[in-house]
Each structure stands twice: as structure tokens, then as C-alpha cells.
Amino acid sequence: MKSAISLFSGAGGMDYGFEAAGFETKVAVEFDHDCCETLRKNRDFAVIERDIMKVPTAEMLEAGGLKQGDVSLLFGGPPCQPFSKAGYWARGDSKRLEDPRANTLWAYMRVVEEALPQAFVLENVSGLAFSGKDEGLQLLLERIKEINKKTKSNYQPSFKVLNAAGYGVPQIRERFFIVASREGERFNFPTPSFEDPSNDSTLVGLEPYRTAWDAIGDLPEPADEDLAMRGKWAKLLPSIPEGQNYLWHTDRGGGLPLFGWRRRYWSFLLKLAKNRPSWTIQAQPGPAIGPFHWKSRRLSARELCRIQTFPDDVEIVGSRTSVQKQIGNAVPSLLAEVVGRALAAQVFSARRSSAPKLLPLRRQPVPAAERVGTVRSEFRLLSGVHVAHPGTGRGNRSQQGVLAST
């Protein structure tokens, strides 16, 4: 196993993936207590439970029994809310590097400079690379040049936004990756092996996306968790078909006109479909924010872990809110494994096995969709004419930076 340092480790999504690809985490740095307890419960590597800004790189190396230059891989996903889509809506076109939360990028690159790993992988929100809004990316590229000049290394960064579903993860989730090796080998990202079967431009040789049924279809109904949906919309959810959201109950959907078209967030009353991948698992969903199970309930912790392709031996520690946050913030482990396998082959000359270890099995046949319930009388009172959203940037609150989801 090749040695690794894990930064901003969270619940360990990337750790489990790189582990499956042949890398062994020696030390993890994480600030959140519940995340640290999750890491300690599931793996035996050293965990430093402190703010990375206050942890010297020398301490990380010592804790992992490592020396500068001997680390095979440094990986992590600095939390960067200023570069998320929500960050753009909240801040407009102001410089996101001025947000103190962007300091996590500096902290990550400090460890690169001081540990000099053979390779590093930095994961982040796809917004980090948005055209015209890529201050964070440009900062990283400039820092890499500075590190090369100062340390005589030759990190040559490759970067790309990856859709997890294209690599076998049963979830639509886009994440940004930068990969670089110290000796200058240019990393080639693996090409997707899976695609949406409804795509008209079907590519030869690609499998259909793995689905929510593939991920969780074998799991029994949870008996030890309260998964009932709460709030004013709870009794409306059964009237929405699998794979639909509140748009079903608009004048352009198949239900009753209870809402205006695109007047709510996409994930409002969003329900999984057995024959499709899950939508992105949320870290801090409101009571009516999905995705919800096709049985019109919240997803269990094990179901959430499966959709994020965590190994089945992983148990998340903490309250329901903490568990949801830890899993929702994680990188799908399979996506990390796929990147790690490509890195191991290209930089470390490792032989690839036939298939990723964390790839969900295909489960056939897929059962029929659940029966759709009727709309209860209290919601029928909402039926009528509702104005559609006028378009991106034209909503009532767009001047405050909060846009209705499209």
C-alpha cells in the first residue's frame, strides 16, 4: 500500500476510495468532532482533530510516521462555500478570495509545499472552475508554479469536472479535481464508463448509469430509525411519482396546479426513481428537501452511505443531523477510487484490476414504480393559477442573490 495524508477528511469518503485503489491513509486532519469519531470508529490511522490552520505540516508527517518527500499521495477537499453556486448567488460577482473561508485553499497548498508528496489530489465544488469566476483555480495554479520554483519540484496540474454517475456512482454529482505529480507526469483523467441511457448521443461501449435500485434495492426496511418526513408538505409527497419533484404539481406537470413552474428549489419534494441514479445527496436539507425514498420517507443512514458508495463496513457516528451532514459533504468513495486507480497506474505503475472494488452490483429485475397516492383535501385548496418563474436573474429575490432553482 502506498502512503497517504488526508486533509479536510470529513467522514472519510475519499479515504475509503483511495484505500480501495491501493493507498493507505497514515494520518487524517479534520476539525469536526463527529467526523473524527467516525474516522476513528472505522479505521485505525492517526486522526488530528484540529483546525488545519493550527496544525504544522511537520506534526502531520510525524503523526503518520512519514518524512518530507516520502508521502505517496496527499488528498483532500478544502471546504470552499465561496466557490459554490450558492456562494455566487449570495455574493454576486464580488471576489470570492476575500471570503475568509477561501483560506482553506492556502492551507492545502501549504501542506503540498512542505510535505512534497509524490502526487496530490485536490477535490472541490464544480464552481471553482466556472468561466469568469475562477479566482480560486487561478490561485491554485499560481501557487503550484511558486512551489515548483521554490522547491525544484515539477508539479504539472491537470484539472477537470467529473460527474460521478459517469464512473458508476449511483448519484448525479459533479465535483472538480486537480491532480498533479511531483516529477512532472501529466495526469490523464479516466474517461466515463457509464452514461444516461436516455441520451440520444449514446456512445458505443458505455453501460447505463448505475441506479438507486442498484445501490439500495437489497436493503431491508429500516426498523431502528425514524424516517418519517416532517413538516407541512409531508402528506403531499405520496402524490408525487418516482423520479419527480414539486413540478409534477404545476400546470406543466401531470398532477394538480399547486405551485408555480420553477418557483421552488429543484430538490423540493424530490423523490428517487428505482431505475435512475439518485440526485445529489444534500448535507443540510430542509424538511421538504430531497431526494426522498420512493416509499415517501427519508433515506436511512445506510441508504445514504450506499448512494455515496461508502464500503458497507463504515458506520457514521453522531445525531441524524450530523450523519446527514457528514455523508452529504463527502466525496463518493467510488469516484475517489476511480481517480486513485488511474493515478496508481500512471504515476506508480500499478496494475489495474478488472473493475473498481466499490462499484455497485447491477440488480435485476427492477420492480415497477410505486403506486401514486391522491392529493389530500388540504392541498387541493392550493389548486389554481400560479405564475411561473420569469427566468434566471429575474425572480423577486434575485437582487438579494437568491435565485429560484432551474
C-alpha positions as CSV (number, residue, x, y, z in Angstrom):
1,M,0.0,0.0,0.0
2,K,1.2,3.5,-0.9
3,S,1.2,6.1,1.9
4,A,-1.2,9.0,2.0
5,I,-2.1,12.1,4.1
6,S,-5.8,13.1,4.2
7,L,-6.8,16.7,4.7
8,F,-10.3,18.0,5.4
9,S,-11.1,14.4,5.7
10,G,-14.8,14.6,6.8
11,A,-16.3,11.2,7.2
12,G,-13.6,9.6,5.1
13,G,-15.3,9.4,1.7
14,M,-12.1,9.9,-0.2
15,D,-10.1,7.8,2.2
16,Y,-12.2,4.7,1.6
17,G,-12.0,5.3,-2.2
18,F,-8.2,5.8,-2.3
19,E,-7.9,2.8,0.1
20,A,-9.7,0.7,-2.5
21,A,-7.2,2.0,-5.1
22,G,-4.2,0.9,-3.1
23,F,-3.4,3.9,-0.9
24,E,-3.1,3.8,2.8
25,T,-4.1,6.8,4.9
26,K,-1.4,7.3,7.5
27,V,-2.8,10.5,9.1
28,A,-6.0,12.5,8.7
29,V,-6.6,16.1,9.6
30,E,-10.2,17.1,10.4
31,F,-11.8,19.8,12.6
32,D,-15.4,18.4,13.1
33,H,-15.6,16.2,16.2
34,D,-18.3,13.8,14.9
35,C,-16.3,13.3,11.7
36,C,-13.2,12.5,13.7
37,E,-15.2,9.9,15.7
38,T,-16.5,8.4,12.5
39,L,-12.9,8.1,11.2
40,R,-11.7,6.6,14.5
41,K,-14.5,4.1,14.6
42,N,-13.9,2.8,11.1
43,R,-10.2,3.0,10.5
44,D,-7.0,2.9,12.7
45,F,-4.9,5.6,11.1
46,A,-3.9,8.7,13.2
47,V,-6.5,11.4,13.3
48,I,-5.6,15.0,14.2
49,E,-8.7,16.8,15.5
50,R,-7.8,20.4,15.0
51,D,-8.2,23.3,12.6
52,I,-5.7,22.7,9.8
53,M,-4.6,26.4,10.1
54,K,-3.2,25.4,13.5
55,V,-1.6,22.1,12.5
56,P,2.1,22.3,11.3
57,T,2.9,20.1,8.4
58,A,5.8,18.6,10.5
59,E,3.2,17.4,13.0
60,M,1.2,15.7,10.3
61,L,4.3,13.9,9.0
62,E,5.4,12.8,12.5
63,A,1.9,11.5,13.3
64,G,1.9,9.4,10.2
65,G,5.5,8.2,10.6
66,L,6.4,10.0,7.4
67,K,9.1,12.3,6.1
68,Q,9.1,15.2,3.6
69,G,9.2,13.8,0.1
70,D,8.3,10.2,1.2
71,V,4.5,10.7,1.1
72,S,3.0,8.9,-2.0
73,L,-0.2,10.9,-2.0
74,L,-1.8,14.0,-0.4
75,F,-5.5,14.3,-1.0
76,G,-8.4,16.3,0.4
77,G,-11.4,18.6,-0.4
78,P,-11.0,22.0,1.2
79,P,-14.5,23.3,2.1
80,C,-15.0,26.3,-0.2
81,Q,-18.5,27.7,0.1
82,P,-17.5,31.0,-1.6
83,F,-17.0,29.0,-4.8
84,S,-20.2,27.1,-4.7
85,K,-23.3,28.0,-6.8
86,A,-24.9,29.3,-3.6
87,G,-21.8,31.4,-3.0
88,Y,-22.2,33.1,-6.3
89,W,-25.9,33.8,-5.6
90,A,-25.1,35.3,-2.2
91,R,-22.0,37.3,-3.3
92,G,-22.7,38.1,-6.9
93,D,-19.5,38.9,-8.8
94,S,-17.5,40.0,-5.8
95,K,-14.2,38.4,-5.3
96,R,-14.6,35.2,-3.5
97,L,-10.9,35.1,-2.4
98,E,-11.8,37.8,0.0
99,D,-14.0,35.4,1.9
100,P,-12.0,34.1,4.9
101,R,-13.4,30.6,4.1
102,A,-11.2,30.6,1.0
103,N,-8.2,30.3,3.2
104,T,-8.6,26.6,3.1
105,L,-7.0,26.6,-0.4
106,W,-4.0,28.3,1.0
107,A,-3.8,25.7,3.8
108,Y,-3.9,22.8,1.4
109,M,-1.2,24.2,-0.8
110,R,1.0,24.9,2.3
111,V,1.0,21.2,3.0
112,V,1.9,20.4,-0.6
113,E,4.9,22.7,-0.4
114,E,6.1,21.4,3.0
115,A,5.3,17.7,2.6
116,L,6.3,17.5,-1.2
117,P,4.1,14.4,-1.9
118,Q,4.8,12.3,-5.0
119,A,1.3,13.3,-6.1
120,F,-1.6,15.3,-4.8
121,V,-5.4,15.3,-5.5
122,L,-7.5,18.3,-4.6
123,E,-11.3,18.0,-4.9
124,N,-13.8,20.8,-4.7
125,V,-17.1,22.2,-5.9
126,S,-17.5,22.4,-9.7
127,G,-18.0,26.2,-9.3
128,L,-14.2,26.5,-8.6
129,A,-13.7,26.3,-12.4
130,F,-16.6,28.4,-13.6
131,S,-15.5,30.6,-16.5
132,G,-15.0,34.2,-15.4
133,K,-15.4,33.2,-11.8
134,D,-12.3,31.1,-11.3
135,E,-10.3,33.1,-8.9
136,G,-9.8,30.0,-6.7
137,L,-8.5,27.9,-9.6
138,Q,-6.1,30.7,-10.7
139,L,-4.8,31.0,-7.2
140,L,-4.1,27.2,-7.1
141,L,-2.3,27.3,-10.4
142,E,-0.1,30.2,-9.4
143,R,0.7,28.6,-6.1
144,I,1.8,25.4,-7.9
145,K,4.2,27.5,-10.0
146,E,5.6,29.1,-6.9
147,I,6.0,25.7,-5.2
148,N,7.8,24.3,-8.2
149,K,10.2,27.3,-8.3
150,K,10.9,27.3,-4.6
151,T,11.3,23.5,-4.1
152,K,12.7,22.5,-7.5
153,S,9.7,20.2,-7.9
154,N,7.7,19.8,-11.2
155,Y,4.0,19.5,-10.4
156,Q,2.1,19.7,-13.6
157,P,-1.6,20.1,-12.8
158,S,-4.4,18.5,-14.7
159,F,-8.0,19.5,-13.8
160,K,-11.5,18.5,-14.7
161,V,-15.1,18.5,-13.5
162,L,-16.3,14.9,-13.2
163,N,-19.9,13.7,-13.0
164,A,-19.8,10.8,-10.5
165,A,-22.6,8.9,-12.3
166,G,-20.3,8.6,-15.4
167,Y,-18.0,6.4,-13.3
168,G,-20.5,4.1,-11.8
169,V,-21.7,6.1,-8.7
170,P,-25.5,5.8,-8.4
171,Q,-25.8,9.5,-8.0
172,I,-25.7,12.6,-10.2
173,R,-22.9,14.7,-8.5
174,E,-20.4,17.0,-10.2
175,R,-17.0,17.6,-8.5
176,F,-13.9,19.4,-9.5
177,F,-10.5,17.7,-9.3
178,I,-6.9,18.9,-9.7
179,V,-4.3,16.1,-9.9
180,A,-0.5,16.6,-10.2
181,S,2.6,14.5,-9.7
182,R,5.9,15.9,-8.4
183,E,8.0,14.5,-11.3
184,G,6.0,16.2,-14.0
185,E,3.9,13.3,-15.4
186,R,0.8,14.8,-16.8
187,F,-2.3,13.0,-15.4
188,N,-4.9,11.8,-17.8
189,F,-8.4,11.6,-16.3
190,P,-10.2,8.4,-16.8
191,T,-13.0,8.5,-19.4
192,P,-16.5,7.8,-18.2
193,S,-17.7,4.2,-18.5
194,F,-21.4,4.9,-17.8
195,E,-24.0,7.2,-19.4
196,D,-27.6,8.2,-19.2
197,P,-29.4,5.6,-21.3
198,S,-31.9,8.3,-22.4
199,N,-29.1,10.3,-24.0
200,D,-29.6,10.5,-27.8
201,S,-25.9,10.6,-28.4
202,T,-25.2,7.2,-27.0
203,L,-21.5,6.2,-27.1
204,V,-20.6,2.7,-28.1
205,G,-19.4,0.5,-25.2
206,L,-20.8,2.6,-22.3
207,E,-23.0,1.0,-19.7
208,P,-26.2,2.6,-18.5
209,Y,-25.8,4.5,-15.2
210,R,-26.0,2.6,-12.0
211,T,-29.3,3.3,-10.4
212,A,-30.8,3.9,-6.9
213,W,-32.2,0.4,-7.1
214,D,-28.7,-1.0,-7.7
215,A,-27.5,0.9,-4.7
216,I,-30.2,0.2,-2.1
217,G,-32.6,-2.3,-3.6
218,D,-31.4,-5.1,-1.4
219,L,-31.6,-3.2,1.9
220,P,-34.5,-4.1,4.3
221,E,-36.9,-1.5,5.5
222,P,-35.1,0.2,8.4
223,A,-36.6,-0.7,11.8
224,D,-34.4,1.4,14.1
225,E,-34.6,4.9,12.5
226,D,-37.4,7.4,12.5
227,L,-37.5,8.2,8.8
228,A,-41.0,9.8,8.5
229,M,-41.0,13.0,6.6
230,R,-41.9,16.1,8.7
231,G,-43.4,19.5,8.1
232,K,-46.4,20.9,6.2
233,W,-45.7,19.1,2.9
234,A,-45.2,15.6,4.3
235,K,-48.6,14.4,3.3
236,L,-48.2,15.7,-0.2
237,L,-45.1,13.6,-1.0
238,P,-47.1,10.3,-1.7
239,S,-48.9,12.1,-4.5
240,I,-45.7,12.7,-6.4
241,P,-44.5,9.8,-8.7
242,E,-41.0,8.3,-8.5
243,G,-38.4,10.5,-10.2
244,Q,-40.5,13.6,-9.9
245,N,-40.5,16.7,-7.7
246,Y,-42.9,19.5,-7.0
247,L,-43.0,20.4,-10.7
248,W,-45.4,17.4,-11.0
249,H,-48.0,19.6,-9.3
250,T,-47.7,22.6,-11.7
251,D,-49.6,23.5,-14.8
252,R,-46.9,21.9,-16.9
253,G,-46.8,18.6,-14.9
254,G,-49.1,15.7,-14.6
255,G,-50.7,16.5,-11.3
256,L,-52.7,19.4,-9.9
257,P,-51.6,23.1,-10.4
258,L,-50.5,23.6,-6.8
259,F,-47.3,25.6,-7.4
260,G,-45.8,28.0,-10.0
261,W,-43.5,26.5,-12.6
262,R,-39.9,26.6,-11.2
263,R,-40.9,28.7,-8.2
264,R,-39.2,26.3,-5.8
265,Y,-35.8,24.7,-5.5
266,W,-35.3,21.6,-7.7
267,S,-34.9,19.3,-4.7
268,F,-38.2,20.4,-3.1
269,L,-40.3,17.2,-2.8
270,L,-37.8,15.4,-4.9
271,K,-38.3,11.6,-5.0
272,L,-35.9,8.9,-6.1
273,A,-36.8,6.6,-9.0
274,K,-35.7,3.0,-8.9
275,N,-34.4,3.0,-12.5
276,R,-32.3,6.2,-12.3
277,P,-29.3,7.4,-10.3
278,S,-30.1,9.4,-7.2
279,W,-29.8,13.2,-7.3
280,T,-27.1,14.8,-5.2
281,I,-27.4,13.9,-1.5
282,Q,-27.8,17.1,0.5
283,A,-25.7,17.9,3.6
284,Q,-28.2,20.1,5.3
285,P,-31.7,19.6,3.7
286,G,-34.8,21.3,5.0
287,P,-37.8,19.1,5.9
288,A,-39.2,19.1,2.4
289,I,-35.8,18.9,0.6
290,G,-35.0,15.5,-1.1
291,P,-34.1,13.2,-2.5
292,F,-36.6,11.1,-0.6
293,H,-37.1,7.4,-0.9
294,W,-39.7,6.1,-3.4
295,K,-41.6,4.9,-0.3
296,S,-42.2,8.6,0.6
297,R,-39.8,8.7,3.5
298,R,-36.4,10.0,4.3
299,L,-33.4,7.8,3.4
300,S,-31.7,5.8,6.1
301,A,-28.1,6.3,7.1
302,R,-27.1,3.0,5.4
303,E,-29.0,4.0,2.2
304,L,-27.2,7.4,2.2
305,C,-23.9,5.6,2.6
306,R,-24.7,3.2,-0.3
307,I,-25.6,6.1,-2.6
308,Q,-22.3,7.7,-1.7
309,T,-20.6,4.2,-2.3
310,F,-19.1,4.0,1.1
311,P,-18.0,0.5,2.0
312,D,-20.6,-1.4,3.9
313,D,-18.3,-1.7,7.0
314,V,-18.4,2.0,7.5
315,E,-20.7,3.4,10.3
316,I,-21.3,7.1,10.7
317,V,-21.2,8.5,14.2
318,G,-23.5,11.2,15.6
319,S,-27.1,12.5,15.5
320,R,-29.3,12.2,12.5
321,T,-28.5,15.8,11.5
322,S,-24.7,15.1,11.9
323,V,-24.9,11.9,10.0
324,Q,-26.7,13.6,7.1
325,K,-24.2,16.4,7.1
326,Q,-21.2,14.0,7.1
327,I,-22.5,11.9,4.3
328,G,-23.8,14.8,2.2
329,N,-20.5,16.6,2.4
330,A,-18.4,13.6,1.4
331,V,-16.9,12.7,-2.0
332,P,-18.4,9.5,-3.3
333,S,-15.9,6.8,-2.4
334,L,-16.1,5.1,-5.8
335,L,-15.2,8.4,-7.6
336,A,-12.1,8.7,-5.5
337,E,-11.3,5.0,-6.2
338,V,-11.5,5.6,-10.0
339,V,-9.3,8.6,-9.8
340,G,-6.9,6.7,-7.5
341,R,-6.7,3.7,-9.8
342,A,-5.8,5.9,-12.7
343,L,-3.2,7.8,-10.6
344,A,-1.7,4.5,-9.3
345,A,-1.4,3.2,-12.9
346,Q,0.0,6.4,-14.4
347,V,2.3,7.6,-11.7
348,F,3.1,4.5,-9.6
349,S,3.0,1.9,-12.4
350,A,0.4,-0.2,-10.6
351,R,-1.6,-2.9,-12.4
352,R,-5.3,-2.3,-12.6
353,S,-7.8,-5.0,-11.6
354,S,-10.8,-5.7,-13.9
355,A,-13.3,-3.5,-12.0
356,P,-13.4,-1.0,-9.2
357,K,-14.0,-2.6,-5.8
358,L,-16.7,-0.2,-4.8
359,L,-18.8,-0.4,-8.0
360,P,-22.4,-1.3,-7.0
361,L,-23.7,-4.6,-8.4
362,R,-26.4,-4.4,-11.1
363,R,-29.7,-5.6,-9.6
364,Q,-32.3,-7.0,-12.0
365,P,-35.1,-7.0,-12.4
366,V,-36.1,-3.5,-11.3
367,P,-39.5,-3.5,-9.7
368,A,-42.4,-1.4,-11.0
369,A,-42.8,2.1,-9.8
370,E,-44.7,2.7,-6.6
371,R,-48.4,3.5,-6.8
372,V,-49.0,7.3,-6.7
373,G,-51.3,8.5,-3.9
374,T,-54.1,11.0,-4.2
375,V,-53.8,14.7,-3.2
376,R,-55.3,15.3,0.2
377,S,-58.1,17.9,0.5
378,E,-56.0,20.5,2.4
379,F,-53.6,20.7,-0.6
380,R,-56.4,20.8,-3.1
381,L,-57.2,24.3,-1.8
382,L,-53.9,25.4,-3.4
383,S,-55.1,24.4,-6.8
384,G,-55.4,27.3,-9.2
385,V,-53.4,29.7,-11.5
386,H,-49.8,30.2,-10.3
387,V,-47.3,32.5,-12.1
388,A,-44.3,30.7,-13.5
389,H,-40.8,31.9,-12.6
390,P,-39.8,34.6,-15.1
391,G,-36.3,33.3,-15.7
392,T,-32.9,33.2,-14.2
393,G,-32.0,36.5,-12.7
394,R,-35.5,37.9,-12.8
395,G,-37.1,36.4,-9.7
396,N,-38.4,38.5,-6.9
397,R,-35.3,37.9,-4.7
398,S,-32.6,37.8,-7.4
399,Q,-31.3,41.2,-6.4
400,Q,-30.5,39.7,-3.0
401,G,-28.7,36.9,-4.7
402,V,-31.2,34.1,-4.0
403,L,-32.4,32.6,-7.3
404,A,-35.1,30.1,-7.7
405,S,-33.6,26.8,-8.9
406,T,-33.7,26.0,-12.5
